Amino acid sequence: MKKLTPYKNKRFAIAALDNGGRFYNLLTNADDGEISAAELSKAAGVFSDRQQMFIYLEMAVSELNEQSISDIYKHLSPSLKDAAKKYRPTHYSPAEAATKGKAAKTQSFFRSIVLFP
């Protein structure tokens, strides 16, 4: 398992996520201002699992403020922005989890992560 240390500021997060992908990702460029799926998968340490990529992203930016997180999501490629709508985890407070959360559903586990502050 890879140790995940949350980013402390937006600039470092964008620099780490806009990384050019793996050596065989010829169509991605580092520091081009757009975070592609290949770049996010490299940072997350996965190959094509979008759910894990977005769980990694949410955990990696968890210590940033909402404005910084929004700015990072603006750097995602158009296809990743579409995938974020489907795969980005939903955050529930304990009270919301009791009413909105669905127990015993494997499919919703990754899409609805319950975070307790």
Secondary structure, DSSP 8 states (H G I E B T S, - for coil): -------SSHHHHHHHHSS--STT-TT--TTSS-B-HHHHHHHHT-SS-HHHHHHHHHHHTTTS-HHHHHHHHHTB-HHHHHHHHHHS---B-HHHHHHH--TT-HHHHHHS-B---
